Amino acid sequence: MTTVYLSDKLCFICGEKSKYPMGNLSLGNVSVRDLDGRPTLILRSSVYLWIQRCPLCGYCAPEIAEGTDTEKQVVKSEEYLKQLDDAAFPETANSFLCHGIFMRSREQYADAAWAAVFASWICDDNGYSESAHTCRGKAIELFTHAREHSQKFADSMQQEQIYFIDLYRRRSQFDIASRLCDKALEEEHTDRILDLLYLERDLINNRDSAAHSEAEADDPNV
């Protein structure tokens, strides 16, 4: 059974003391997940615990008591303040996107991209379909920067390809997703990666932009 509890913490930016839920930003040790990395079962909703927001200054971080001089500067920026309360996104999605601004400012593009992916999941849950597309567009751009800077964002290059394909598919950009998938299928892969690519190809051909589990690569009736 998963236990969630509150812990008193001081905000790194302003020193405000508040209670925060204990969560984990890592996706490690998750055996079954969606094609875009979201964990299934009880861990699925844990995404809401992965980011903390100071109620006084609006600092957003996985660990509110930690930070750098970069955060102290960025938290005051026009871009950050605009994103913090952007009505086009649910509050938690805004928190992830604000955290992504910090990561991008530190040129940690892979982390910034994952923050955008996490924000897209929040948008999905709350019916913000256009905002989810926006988040996935940000993720694609940031994952591209991550690759340009040799920053890994998955266990393998092949898994990174699947994430790119799935992001485009979820945005209903089926032509791009199809080209990427066909190109990937021309290369040598493990049986597992091939199964996931075939699943993606089938979903793309069916013009399916919904979330799907990796388990469907084993059993199409899941």
Rosetta constraint file for C-alpha pairs under 8 A:
AtomPair CA 4 CA 21 HARMONIC 6.58 0.50
AtomPair CA 4 CA 22 HARMONIC 6.41 0.50
AtomPair CA 4 CA 23 HARMONIC 7.78 0.50
AtomPair CA 5 CA 21 HARMONIC 5.62 0.50
AtomPair CA 5 CA 22 HARMONIC 6.11 0.50
AtomPair CA 6 CA 19 HARMONIC 5.67 0.50
AtomPair CA 6 CA 20 HARMONIC 5.13 0.50
AtomPair CA 6 CA 21 HARMONIC 4.48 0.50
AtomPair CA 6 CA 22 HARMONIC 6.30 0.50
AtomPair CA 7 CA 19 HARMONIC 5.16 0.50
AtomPair CA 7 CA 20 HARMONIC 5.30 0.50
AtomPair CA 7 CA 21 HARMONIC 6.34 0.50
AtomPair CA 7 CA 22 HARMONIC 6.91 0.50
AtomPair CA 8 CA 17 HARMONIC 6.59 0.50
AtomPair CA 8 CA 18 HARMONIC 5.52 0.50
AtomPair CA 8 CA 19 HARMONIC 4.42 0.50
AtomPair CA 8 CA 20 HARMONIC 6.43 0.50
AtomPair CA 9 CA 17 HARMONIC 5.53 0.50
AtomPair CA 9 CA 18 HARMONIC 5.70 0.50
AtomPair CA 9 CA 19 HARMONIC 6.23 0.50
AtomPair CA 9 CA 20 HARMONIC 6.99 0.50
AtomPair CA 9 CA 64 HARMONIC 7.19 0.50
AtomPair CA 9 CA 65 HARMONIC 6.31 0.50
AtomPair CA 10 CA 15 HARMONIC 5.10 0.50
AtomPair CA 10 CA 16 HARMONIC 5.39 0.50
AtomPair CA 10 CA 17 HARMONIC 4.44 0.50
AtomPair CA 10 CA 18 HARMONIC 6.64 0.50
AtomPair CA 10 CA 64 HARMONIC 7.13 0.50
AtomPair CA 10 CA 65 HARMONIC 5.48 0.50
AtomPair CA 11 CA 15 HARMONIC 4.58 0.50
AtomPair CA 11 CA 16 HARMONIC 5.22 0.50
AtomPair CA 11 CA 17 HARMONIC 6.45 0.50
AtomPair CA 11 CA 18 HARMONIC 7.89 0.50
AtomPair CA 11 CA 54 HARMONIC 6.40 0.50
AtomPair CA 11 CA 59 HARMONIC 7.56 0.50
AtomPair CA 11 CA 64 HARMONIC 5.32 0.50
AtomPair CA 11 CA 65 HARMONIC 4.97 0.50
AtomPair CA 11 CA 66 HARMONIC 7.75 0.50
AtomPair CA 12 CA 64 HARMONIC 6.11 0.50
AtomPair CA 12 CA 65 HARMONIC 4.54 0.50
AtomPair CA 12 CA 66 HARMONIC 5.44 0.50
AtomPair CA 12 CA 67 HARMONIC 6.21 0.50
AtomPair CA 13 CA 57 HARMONIC 7.49 0.50
AtomPair CA 13 CA 59 HARMONIC 6.83 0.50
AtomPair CA 13 CA 67 HARMONIC 7.83 0.50
AtomPair CA 13 CA 71 HARMONIC 7.79 0.50
AtomPair CA 13 CA 72 HARMONIC 6.21 0.50
AtomPair CA 14 CA 56 HARMONIC 7.77 0.50
AtomPair CA 14 CA 57 HARMONIC 6.55 0.50
AtomPair CA 16 CA 54 HARMONIC 7.43 0.50
AtomPair CA 16 CA 56 HARMONIC 6.83 0.50
AtomPair CA 18 CA 54 HARMONIC 7.62 0.50
AtomPair CA 20 CA 52 HARMONIC 6.77 0.50
AtomPair CA 21 CA 49 HARMONIC 6.20 0.50
AtomPair CA 21 CA 52 HARMONIC 7.95 0.50
AtomPair CA 22 CA 49 HARMONIC 6.61 0.50
AtomPair CA 22 CA 50 HARMONIC 7.95 0.50
AtomPair CA 23 CA 46 HARMONIC 7.15 0.50
AtomPair CA 23 CA 49 HARMONIC 4.65 0.50
AtomPair CA 23 CA 50 HARMONIC 5.01 0.50
AtomPair CA 23 CA 51 HARMONIC 7.70 0.50
AtomPair CA 24 CA 46 HARMONIC 7.99 0.50
AtomPair CA 24 CA 49 HARMONIC 7.08 0.50
AtomPair CA 24 CA 50 HARMONIC 5.35 0.50
AtomPair CA 24 CA 62 HARMONIC 7.75 0.50
AtomPair CA 25 CA 47 HARMONIC 7.66 0.50
AtomPair CA 25 CA 50 HARMONIC 4.94 0.50
AtomPair CA 25 CA 51 HARMONIC 7.63 0.50
AtomPair CA 25 CA 62 HARMONIC 6.68 0.50
AtomPair CA 27 CA 37 HARMONIC 7.74 0.50
AtomPair CA 27 CA 38 HARMONIC 7.98 0.50
AtomPair CA 27 CA 39 HARMONIC 7.34 0.50
AtomPair CA 30 CA 39 HARMONIC 6.42 0.50
AtomPair CA 32 CA 39 HARMONIC 6.46 0.50
AtomPair CA 32 CA 40 HARMONIC 6.34 0.50
AtomPair CA 32 CA 213 HARMONIC 7.53 0.50
AtomPair CA 32 CA 214 HARMONIC 6.65 0.50
AtomPair CA 32 CA 215 HARMONIC 6.76 0.50
AtomPair CA 33 CA 37 HARMONIC 5.56 0.50
AtomPair CA 33 CA 38 HARMONIC 5.30 0.50
AtomPair CA 33 CA 39 HARMONIC 4.26 0.50
AtomPair CA 33 CA 40 HARMONIC 5.26 0.50
AtomPair CA 33 CA 213 HARMONIC 5.77 0.50
AtomPair CA 33 CA 214 HARMONIC 5.96 0.50
AtomPair CA 33 CA 215 HARMONIC 7.70 0.50
AtomPair CA 34 CA 38 HARMONIC 5.04 0.50
AtomPair CA 34 CA 39 HARMONIC 6.33 0.50
AtomPair CA 34 CA 40 HARMONIC 6.99 0.50
AtomPair CA 34 CA 211 HARMONIC 6.77 0.50
AtomPair CA 34 CA 212 HARMONIC 5.47 0.50
AtomPair CA 34 CA 213 HARMONIC 3.94 0.50
AtomPair CA 34 CA 214 HARMONIC 5.47 0.50
AtomPair CA 35 CA 162 HARMONIC 7.56 0.50
AtomPair CA 35 CA 163 HARMONIC 7.08 0.50
AtomPair CA 35 CA 166 HARMONIC 6.61 0.50
AtomPair CA 35 CA 211 HARMONIC 7.42 0.50
AtomPair CA 35 CA 212 HARMONIC 6.07 0.50
AtomPair CA 35 CA 213 HARMONIC 5.62 0.50
AtomPair CA 35 CA 214 HARMONIC 5.45 0.50
AtomPair CA 36 CA 162 HARMONIC 7.99 0.50
AtomPair CA 36 CA 163 HARMONIC 5.62 0.50
AtomPair CA 36 CA 166 HARMONIC 6.18 0.50
AtomPair CA 36 CA 167 HARMONIC 7.09 0.50
AtomPair CA 37 CA 163 HARMONIC 7.84 0.50
AtomPair CA 38 CA 44 HARMONIC 6.69 0.50
AtomPair CA 38 CA 121 HARMONIC 7.88 0.50
AtomPair CA 39 CA 43 HARMONIC 5.76 0.50
AtomPair CA 39 CA 44 HARMONIC 5.05 0.50
AtomPair CA 40 CA 44 HARMONIC 4.81 0.50
AtomPair CA 42 CA 46 HARMONIC 7.38 0.50
AtomPair CA 43 CA 47 HARMONIC 7.61 0.50
AtomPair CA 46 CA 50 HARMONIC 6.97 0.50
AtomPair CA 47 CA 51 HARMONIC 7.91 0.50
AtomPair CA 47 CA 118 HARMONIC 7.15 0.50
AtomPair CA 48 CA 92 HARMONIC 6.96 0.50
AtomPair CA 48 CA 122 HARMONIC 7.88 0.50
AtomPair CA 50 CA 62 HARMONIC 5.74 0.50
AtomPair CA 51 CA 60 HARMONIC 6.60 0.50
AtomPair CA 51 CA 61 HARMONIC 5.46 0.50
AtomPair CA 51 CA 62 HARMONIC 4.46 0.50
AtomPair CA 51 CA 63 HARMONIC 7.40 0.50
AtomPair CA 51 CA 92 HARMONIC 7.73 0.50
AtomPair CA 51 CA 95 HARMONIC 6.87 0.50
AtomPair CA 51 CA 96 HARMONIC 6.59 0.50
AtomPair CA 52 CA 59 HARMONIC 7.97 0.50
AtomPair CA 52 CA 60 HARMONIC 5.47 0.50
AtomPair CA 52 CA 61 HARMONIC 5.35 0.50
AtomPair CA 52 CA 62 HARMONIC 5.71 0.50
AtomPair CA 52 CA 63 HARMONIC 6.68 0.50
AtomPair CA 52 CA 64 HARMONIC 5.95 0.50
AtomPair CA 52 CA 95 HARMONIC 7.58 0.50
AtomPair CA 53 CA 58 HARMONIC 5.77 0.50
AtomPair CA 53 CA 59 HARMONIC 5.53 0.50
AtomPair CA 53 CA 60 HARMONIC 4.41 0.50
AtomPair CA 53 CA 61 HARMONIC 6.71 0.50
AtomPair CA 53 CA 64 HARMONIC 7.13 0.50
AtomPair CA 53 CA 95 HARMONIC 6.63 0.50
AtomPair CA 54 CA 58 HARMONIC 4.80 0.50
AtomPair CA 54 CA 59 HARMONIC 5.17 0.50
AtomPair CA 54 CA 60 HARMONIC 6.58 0.50
AtomPair CA 54 CA 64 HARMONIC 7.28 0.50
AtomPair CA 58 CA 75 HARMONIC 7.69 0.50
AtomPair CA 58 CA 84 HARMONIC 7.12 0.50
AtomPair CA 59 CA 64 HARMONIC 7.34 0.50
AtomPair CA 59 CA 75 HARMONIC 6.52 0.50
AtomPair CA 60 CA 64 HARMONIC 6.80 0.50
AtomPair CA 60 CA 95 HARMONIC 5.57 0.50
AtomPair CA 60 CA 96 HARMONIC 7.26 0.50
AtomPair CA 60 CA 98 HARMONIC 6.37 0.50
AtomPair CA 60 CA 99 HARMONIC 5.51 0.50
AtomPair CA 61 CA 66 HARMONIC 7.99 0.50
AtomPair CA 61 CA 95 HARMONIC 7.89 0.50
AtomPair CA 61 CA 96 HARMONIC 7.92 0.50
AtomPair CA 61 CA 99 HARMONIC 5.71 0.50
AtomPair CA 67 CA 71 HARMONIC 6.26 0.50
AtomPair CA 68 CA 72 HARMONIC 6.86 0.50
AtomPair CA 69 CA 73 HARMONIC 6.56 0.50
AtomPair CA 70 CA 74 HARMONIC 6.11 0.50
AtomPair CA 70 CA 102 HARMONIC 7.18 0.50
AtomPair CA 70 CA 105 HARMONIC 7.35 0.50
AtomPair CA 70 CA 106 HARMONIC 7.20 0.50
AtomPair CA 71 CA 75 HARMONIC 5.79 0.50
AtomPair CA 71 CA 102 HARMONIC 6.09 0.50
AtomPair CA 72 CA 76 HARMONIC 7.31 0.50
AtomPair CA 73 CA 77 HARMONIC 7.03 0.50
AtomPair CA 74 CA 80 HARMONIC 6.71 0.50
AtomPair CA 74 CA 101 HARMONIC 7.87 0.50
AtomPair CA 74 CA 102 HARMONIC 6.71 0.50
AtomPair CA 74 CA 105 HARMONIC 7.90 0.50
AtomPair CA 75 CA 80 HARMONIC 5.95 0.50
AtomPair CA 75 CA 81 HARMONIC 7.11 0.50
AtomPair CA 76 CA 80 HARMONIC 6.92 0.50
AtomPair CA 76 CA 81 HARMONIC 6.81 0.50
AtomPair CA 77 CA 81 HARMONIC 6.27 0.50
AtomPair CA 78 CA 82 HARMONIC 6.01 0.50
AtomPair CA 79 CA 83 HARMONIC 6.25 0.50
AtomPair CA 80 CA 84 HARMONIC 6.06 0.50
AtomPair CA 80 CA 98 HARMONIC 6.03 0.50
AtomPair CA 80 CA 101 HARMONIC 7.03 0.50
AtomPair CA 81 CA 85 HARMONIC 7.13 0.50
AtomPair CA 82 CA 86 HARMONIC 6.12 0.50
AtomPair CA 83 CA 94 HARMONIC 6.08 0.50
AtomPair CA 83 CA 97 HARMONIC 7.22 0.50
AtomPair CA 83 CA 98 HARMONIC 6.37 0.50
AtomPair CA 84 CA 91 HARMONIC 7.83 0.50
AtomPair CA 84 CA 94 HARMONIC 5.47 0.50
AtomPair CA 84 CA 95 HARMONIC 6.46 0.50
AtomPair CA 84 CA 98 HARMONIC 6.30 0.50
AtomPair CA 85 CA 91 HARMONIC 7.06 0.50
AtomPair CA 85 CA 94 HARMONIC 6.80 0.50
AtomPair CA 86 CA 94 HARMONIC 6.86 0.50
AtomPair CA 88 CA 128 HARMONIC 7.92 0.50
AtomPair CA 88 CA 131 HARMONIC 6.61 0.50
AtomPair CA 89 CA 93 HARMONIC 6.04 0.50
AtomPair CA 89 CA 94 HARMONIC 6.11 0.50
AtomPair CA 89 CA 123 HARMONIC 6.80 0.50
AtomPair CA 89 CA 128 HARMONIC 7.04 0.50
AtomPair CA 89 CA 131 HARMONIC 6.23 0.50
AtomPair CA 90 CA 94 HARMONIC 6.36 0.50
AtomPair CA 90 CA 122 HARMONIC 7.16 0.50
AtomPair CA 90 CA 123 HARMONIC 6.52 0.50
AtomPair CA 90 CA 126 HARMONIC 7.36 0.50
AtomPair CA 90 CA 128 HARMONIC 7.90 0.50
AtomPair CA 91 CA 95 HARMONIC 6.34 0.50
AtomPair CA 92 CA 96 HARMONIC 6.39 0.50
AtomPair CA 92 CA 119 HARMONIC 7.26 0.50
AtomPair CA 92 CA 122 HARMONIC 6.93 0.50
AtomPair CA 93 CA 97 HARMONIC 6.19 0.50
AtomPair CA 93 CA 118 HARMONIC 7.44 0.50
AtomPair CA 93 CA 119 HARMONIC 4.22 0.50
AtomPair CA 93 CA 120 HARMONIC 7.13 0.50
AtomPair CA 93 CA 122 HARMONIC 5.72 0.50
AtomPair CA 93 CA 123 HARMONIC 6.67 0.50
AtomPair CA 94 CA 98 HARMONIC 6.00 0.50
AtomPair CA 94 CA 119 HARMONIC 7.20 0.50
AtomPair CA 95 CA 99 HARMONIC 6.25 0.50
AtomPair CA 96 CA 100 HARMONIC 6.17 0.50
AtomPair CA 96 CA 115 HARMONIC 5.25 0.50
AtomPair CA 96 CA 116 HARMONIC 6.65 0.50
AtomPair CA 96 CA 118 HARMONIC 6.90 0.50
AtomPair CA 96 CA 119 HARMONIC 5.65 0.50
AtomPair CA 97 CA 101 HARMONIC 6.40 0.50
AtomPair CA 97 CA 112 HARMONIC 7.98 0.50
AtomPair CA 97 CA 115 HARMONIC 6.11 0.50
AtomPair CA 97 CA 116 HARMONIC 5.79 0.50
AtomPair CA 97 CA 119 HARMONIC 6.54 0.50
AtomPair CA 98 CA 102 HARMONIC 6.78 0.50
AtomPair CA 99 CA 103 HARMONIC 6.46 0.50
AtomPair CA 99 CA 112 HARMONIC 7.35 0.50
AtomPair CA 99 CA 115 HARMONIC 6.88 0.50
AtomPair CA 100 CA 104 HARMONIC 6.01 0.50
AtomPair CA 100 CA 111 HARMONIC 7.09 0.50
AtomPair CA 100 CA 112 HARMONIC 4.13 0.50
AtomPair CA 100 CA 113 HARMONIC 7.04 0.50
AtomPair CA 100 CA 115 HARMONIC 5.37 0.50
AtomPair CA 100 CA 116 HARMONIC 6.73 0.50
AtomPair CA 101 CA 105 HARMONIC 6.09 0.50
AtomPair CA 101 CA 112 HARMONIC 6.87 0.50
AtomPair CA 102 CA 106 HARMONIC 6.41 0.50
AtomPair CA 102 CA 112 HARMONIC 7.74 0.50
AtomPair CA 103 CA 107 HARMONIC 6.25 0.50
AtomPair CA 103 CA 108 HARMONIC 5.01 0.50
AtomPair CA 103 CA 109 HARMONIC 6.53 0.50
AtomPair CA 103 CA 111 HARMONIC 6.24 0.50
AtomPair CA 103 CA 112 HARMONIC 5.04 0.50
AtomPair CA 104 CA 108 HARMONIC 5.46 0.50
AtomPair CA 104 CA 109 HARMONIC 5.42 0.50
AtomPair CA 104 CA 111 HARMONIC 7.98 0.50
AtomPair CA 104 CA 112 HARMONIC 5.58 0.50
AtomPair CA 108 CA 112 HARMONIC 6.32 0.50
AtomPair CA 108 CA 146 HARMONIC 7.50 0.50
AtomPair CA 108 CA 151 HARMONIC 7.98 0.50
AtomPair CA 109 CA 113 HARMONIC 6.00 0.50
AtomPair CA 109 CA 142 HARMONIC 5.47 0.50
AtomPair CA 109 CA 143 HARMONIC 6.55 0.50
AtomPair CA 109 CA 145 HARMONIC 6.17 0.50
AtomPair CA 109 CA 146 HARMONIC 4.89 0.50
AtomPair CA 109 CA 151 HARMONIC 7.45 0.50
AtomPair CA 110 CA 114 HARMONIC 6.33 0.50
AtomPair CA 110 CA 142 HARMONIC 6.65 0.50
AtomPair CA 110 CA 143 HARMONIC 5.74 0.50
AtomPair CA 110 CA 145 HARMONIC 7.92 0.50
AtomPair CA 110 CA 146 HARMONIC 5.16 0.50
AtomPair CA 110 CA 151 HARMONIC 6.28 0.50
AtomPair CA 110 CA 152 HARMONIC 6.86 0.50
AtomPair CA 110 CA 153 HARMONIC 5.52 0.50
AtomPair CA 111 CA 115 HARMONIC 6.27 0.50
AtomPair CA 111 CA 153 HARMONIC 7.80 0.50
AtomPair CA 112 CA 116 HARMONIC 6.51 0.50
AtomPair CA 112 CA 139 HARMONIC 7.68 0.50
AtomPair CA 112 CA 142 HARMONIC 6.70 0.50
AtomPair CA 113 CA 117 HARMONIC 6.35 0.50
AtomPair CA 113 CA 138 HARMONIC 6.94 0.50
AtomPair CA 113 CA 139 HARMONIC 4.38 0.50
AtomPair CA 113 CA 140 HARMONIC 7.29 0.50
AtomPair CA 113 CA 141 HARMONIC 7.81 0.50
AtomPair CA 113 CA 142 HARMONIC 4.96 0.50
AtomPair CA 113 CA 143 HARMONIC 5.64 0.50
AtomPair CA 114 CA 118 HARMONIC 6.08 0.50
AtomPair CA 114 CA 139 HARMONIC 6.76 0.50
AtomPair CA 115 CA 119 HARMONIC 6.19 0.50
AtomPair CA 115 CA 139 HARMONIC 7.97 0.50
AtomPair CA 116 CA 120 HARMONIC 6.25 0.50
AtomPair CA 116 CA 135 HARMONIC 5.22 0.50
AtomPair CA 116 CA 136 HARMONIC 6.60 0.50
AtomPair CA 116 CA 138 HARMONIC 6.34 0.50
AtomPair CA 116 CA 139 HARMONIC 5.34 0.50
AtomPair CA 117 CA 121 HARMONIC 6.58 0.50
AtomPair CA 117 CA 135 HARMONIC 6.42 0.50
AtomPair CA 117 CA 136 HARMONIC 6.04 0.50
AtomPair CA 117 CA 139 HARMONIC 6.00 0.50
AtomPair CA 118 CA 122 HARMONIC 6.64 0.50
AtomPair CA 119 CA 123 HARMONIC 6.32 0.50
AtomPair CA 119 CA 132 HARMONIC 7.41 0.50
AtomPair CA 119 CA 135 HARMONIC 6.44 0.50
AtomPair CA 120 CA 124 HARMONIC 6.12 0.50
AtomPair CA 120 CA 131 HARMONIC 7.33 0.50
AtomPair CA 120 CA 132 HARMONIC 4.41 0.50
AtomPair CA 120 CA 133 HARMONIC 7.29 0.50
AtomPair CA 120 CA 134 HARMONIC 7.98 0.50
AtomPair CA 120 CA 135 HARMONIC 5.24 0.50
AtomPair CA 120 CA 136 HARMONIC 6.31 0.50
AtomPair CA 121 CA 125 HARMONIC 6.26 0.50
AtomPair CA 121 CA 132 HARMONIC 7.20 0.50
AtomPair CA 122 CA 126 HARMONIC 6.38 0.50
AtomPair CA 122 CA 132 HARMONIC 7.98 0.50
AtomPair CA 123 CA 127 HARMONIC 6.08 0.50
AtomPair CA 123 CA 128 HARMONIC 4.80 0.50
AtomPair CA 123 CA 129 HARMONIC 6.58 0.50
AtomPair CA 123 CA 131 HARMONIC 6.37 0.50
AtomPair CA 123 CA 132 HARMONIC 5.12 0.50
AtomPair CA 124 CA 128 HARMONIC 5.98 0.50
AtomPair CA 124 CA 129 HARMONIC 6.16 0.50
AtomPair CA 124 CA 132 HARMONIC 6.11 0.50
AtomPair CA 128 CA 132 HARMONIC 6.10 0.50
AtomPair CA 129 CA 133 HARMONIC 6.38 0.50
AtomPair CA 130 CA 134 HARMONIC 6.33 0.50
AtomPair CA 131 CA 135 HARMONIC 6.21 0.50
AtomPair CA 132 CA 136 HARMONIC 6.25 0.50
AtomPair CA 133 CA 137 HARMONIC 6.14 0.50
AtomPair CA 133 CA 170 HARMONIC 7.51 0.50
AtomPair CA 133 CA 171 HARMONIC 5.36 0.50
AtomPair CA 134 CA 138 HARMONIC 6.34 0.50
AtomPair CA 135 CA 139 HARMONIC 6.23 0.50
AtomPair CA 136 CA 140 HARMONIC 6.19 0.50
AtomPair CA 136 CA 167 HARMONIC 6.02 0.50
AtomPair CA 136 CA 168 HARMONIC 7.88 0.50
AtomPair CA 136 CA 170 HARMONIC 7.96 0.50
AtomPair CA 136 CA 171 HARMONIC 7.09 0.50
AtomPair CA 137 CA 141 HARMONIC 6.39 0.50
AtomPair CA 137 CA 167 HARMONIC 7.83 0.50
AtomPair CA 137 CA 171 HARMONIC 7.80 0.50
AtomPair CA 138 CA 142 HARMONIC 6.13 0.50
AtomPair CA 139 CA 143 HARMONIC 5.87 0.50
AtomPair CA 140 CA 144 HARMONIC 6.11 0.50
AtomPair CA 140 CA 164 HARMONIC 6.77 0.50
AtomPair CA 140 CA 167 HARMONIC 7.03 0.50
AtomPair CA 141 CA 145 HARMONIC 6.44 0.50
AtomPair CA 142 CA 146 HARMONIC 6.12 0.50
AtomPair CA 143 CA 147 HARMONIC 6.29 0.50
AtomPair CA 143 CA 153 HARMONIC 7.51 0.50
AtomPair CA 144 CA 148 HARMONIC 6.33 0.50
AtomPair CA 145 CA 149 HARMONIC 6.25 0.50
AtomPair CA 146 CA 150 HARMONIC 6.12 0.50
AtomPair CA 146 CA 151 HARMONIC 4.81 0.50
AtomPair CA 146 CA 152 HARMONIC 6.96 0.50
AtomPair CA 146 CA 153 HARMONIC 7.65 0.50
AtomPair CA 147 CA 151 HARMONIC 5.57 0.50
AtomPair CA 147 CA 152 HARMONIC 6.90 0.50
AtomPair CA 152 CA 156 HARMONIC 7.93 0.50
AtomPair CA 152 CA 157 HARMONIC 7.97 0.50
AtomPair CA 153 CA 160 HARMONIC 6.74 0.50
AtomPair CA 154 CA 159 HARMONIC 6.01 0.50
AtomPair CA 154 CA 160 HARMONIC 5.55 0.50
AtomPair CA 155 CA 159 HARMONIC 6.54 0.50
AtomPair CA 155 CA 160 HARMONIC 7.79 0.50
AtomPair CA 156 CA 160 HARMONIC 6.39 0.50
AtomPair CA 157 CA 161 HARMONIC 6.36 0.50
AtomPair CA 158 CA 162 HARMONIC 6.57 0.50
AtomPair CA 158 CA 189 HARMONIC 7.59 0.50
AtomPair CA 158 CA 193 HARMONIC 7.07 0.50
AtomPair CA 159 CA 163 HARMONIC 6.38 0.50
AtomPair CA 159 CA 193 HARMONIC 7.33 0.50
AtomPair CA 160 CA 164 HARMONIC 6.35 0.50
AtomPair CA 161 CA 165 HARMONIC 6.22 0.50
AtomPair CA 161 CA 180 HARMONIC 7.78 0.50
AtomPair CA 161 CA 184 HARMONIC 7.38 0.50
AtomPair CA 162 CA 166 HARMONIC 6.02 0.50
AtomPair CA 162 CA 181 HARMONIC 7.91 0.50
AtomPair CA 162 CA 196 HARMONIC 7.62 0.50
AtomPair CA 162 CA 197 HARMONIC 6.94 0.50
AtomPair CA 163 CA 167 HARMONIC 6.09 0.50
AtomPair CA 164 CA 168 HARMONIC 6.42 0.50
AtomPair CA 164 CA 177 HARMONIC 7.84 0.50
AtomPair CA 165 CA 169 HARMONIC 6.16 0.50
AtomPair CA 165 CA 176 HARMONIC 7.96 0.50
AtomPair CA 165 CA 177 HARMONIC 4.89 0.50
AtomPair CA 165 CA 178 HARMONIC 7.73 0.50
AtomPair CA 165 CA 180 HARMONIC 6.28 0.50
AtomPair CA 165 CA 181 HARMONIC 6.45 0.50
AtomPair CA 165 CA 200 HARMONIC 7.58 0.50
AtomPair CA 166 CA 170 HARMONIC 5.97 0.50
AtomPair CA 166 CA 177 HARMONIC 7.21 0.50
AtomPair CA 166 CA 200 HARMONIC 7.19 0.50
AtomPair CA 167 CA 171 HARMONIC 6.34 0.50
AtomPair CA 168 CA 172 HARMONIC 6.38 0.50
AtomPair CA 168 CA 173 HARMONIC 5.12 0.50
AtomPair CA 168 CA 174 HARMONIC 6.72 0.50
AtomPair CA 168 CA 176 HARMONIC 6.75 0.50
AtomPair CA 168 CA 177 HARMONIC 5.36 0.50
AtomPair CA 169 CA 173 HARMONIC 5.54 0.50
AtomPair CA 169 CA 174 HARMONIC 5.44 0.50
AtomPair CA 169 CA 177 HARMONIC 5.64 0.50
AtomPair CA 169 CA 204 HARMONIC 6.52 0.50
AtomPair CA 169 CA 208 HARMONIC 7.49 0.50
AtomPair CA 169 CA 209 HARMONIC 5.54 0.50
AtomPair CA 170 CA 208 HARMONIC 7.90 0.50
AtomPair CA 170 CA 209 HARMONIC 4.43 0.50
AtomPair CA 170 CA 210 HARMONIC 6.27 0.50
AtomPair CA 170 CA 211 HARMONIC 7.37 0.50
AtomPair CA 171 CA 209 HARMONIC 6.74 0.50
AtomPair CA 172 CA 207 HARMONIC 7.34 0.50
AtomPair CA 172 CA 208 HARMONIC 7.73 0.50
AtomPair CA 172 CA 209 HARMONIC 5.63 0.50
AtomPair CA 173 CA 177 HARMONIC 6.31 0.50
AtomPair CA 174 CA 178 HARMONIC 5.83 0.50
AtomPair CA 174 CA 204 HARMONIC 5.89 0.50
AtomPair CA 174 CA 207 HARMONIC 6.83 0.50
AtomPair CA 175 CA 179 HARMONIC 6.30 0.50
AtomPair CA 176 CA 180 HARMONIC 6.26 0.50
AtomPair CA 177 CA 181 HARMONIC 6.04 0.50
AtomPair CA 177 CA 204 HARMONIC 7.17 0.50
AtomPair CA 178 CA 182 HARMONIC 6.02 0.50
AtomPair CA 178 CA 201 HARMONIC 6.80 0.50
AtomPair CA 178 CA 204 HARMONIC 6.50 0.50
AtomPair CA 178 CA 205 HARMONIC 7.97 0.50
AtomPair CA 179 CA 183 HARMONIC 6.11 0.50
AtomPair CA 180 CA 184 HARMONIC 6.13 0.50
AtomPair CA 181 CA 185 HARMONIC 6.18 0.50
AtomPair CA 181 CA 197 HARMONIC 6.59 0.50
AtomPair CA 181 CA 200 HARMONIC 7.42 0.50
AtomPair CA 181 CA 201 HARMONIC 6.51 0.50
AtomPair CA 182 CA 186 HARMONIC 6.61 0.50
AtomPair CA 182 CA 201 HARMONIC 7.92 0.50
AtomPair CA 183 CA 187 HARMONIC 7.32 0.50
AtomPair CA 184 CA 197 HARMONIC 7.79 0.50
AtomPair CA 185 CA 194 HARMONIC 7.32 0.50
AtomPair CA 185 CA 197 HARMONIC 7.07 0.50
AtomPair CA 189 CA 193 HARMONIC 5.96 0.50
AtomPair CA 189 CA 194 HARMONIC 6.08 0.50
AtomPair CA 190 CA 194 HARMONIC 6.29 0.50
AtomPair CA 191 CA 195 HARMONIC 6.17 0.50
AtomPair CA 192 CA 196 HARMONIC 6.42 0.50
AtomPair CA 193 CA 197 HARMONIC 6.18 0.50
AtomPair CA 194 CA 198 HARMONIC 6.09 0.50
AtomPair CA 195 CA 199 HARMONIC 6.22 0.50
AtomPair CA 195 CA 217 HARMONIC 5.52 0.50
AtomPair CA 195 CA 218 HARMONIC 7.58 0.50
AtomPair CA 196 CA 200 HARMONIC 6.19 0.50
AtomPair CA 196 CA 214 HARMONIC 6.82 0.50
AtomPair CA 196 CA 217 HARMONIC 5.71 0.50
AtomPair CA 197 CA 201 HARMONIC 6.10 0.50
AtomPair CA 198 CA 202 HARMONIC 6.23 0.50
AtomPair CA 198 CA 217 HARMONIC 7.79 0.50
AtomPair CA 199 CA 203 HARMONIC 6.27 0.50
AtomPair CA 199 CA 216 HARMONIC 7.43 0.50
AtomPair CA 199 CA 217 HARMONIC 5.73 0.50
AtomPair CA 200 CA 204 HARMONIC 6.06 0.50
AtomPair CA 201 CA 205 HARMONIC 6.11 0.50
AtomPair CA 202 CA 206 HARMONIC 6.23 0.50
AtomPair CA 203 CA 207 HARMONIC 6.23 0.50
AtomPair CA 203 CA 208 HARMONIC 5.14 0.50
AtomPair CA 203 CA 209 HARMONIC 7.58 0.50
AtomPair CA 204 CA 208 HARMONIC 5.94 0.50
AtomPair CA 204 CA 209 HARMONIC 7.72 0.50
AtomPair CA 212 CA 216 HARMONIC 7.33 0.50
AtomPair CA 213 CA 217 HARMONIC 7.97 0.50
AtomPair CA 214 CA 218 HARMONIC 7.72 0.50
AtomPair CA 215 CA 219 HARMONIC 6.45 0.50
AtomPair CA 215 CA 222 HARMONIC 6.96 0.50
AtomPair CA 216 CA 220 HARMONIC 4.80 0.50
AtomPair CA 216 CA 221 HARMONIC 6.93 0.50
AtomPair CA 216 CA 222 HARMONIC 5.50 0.50
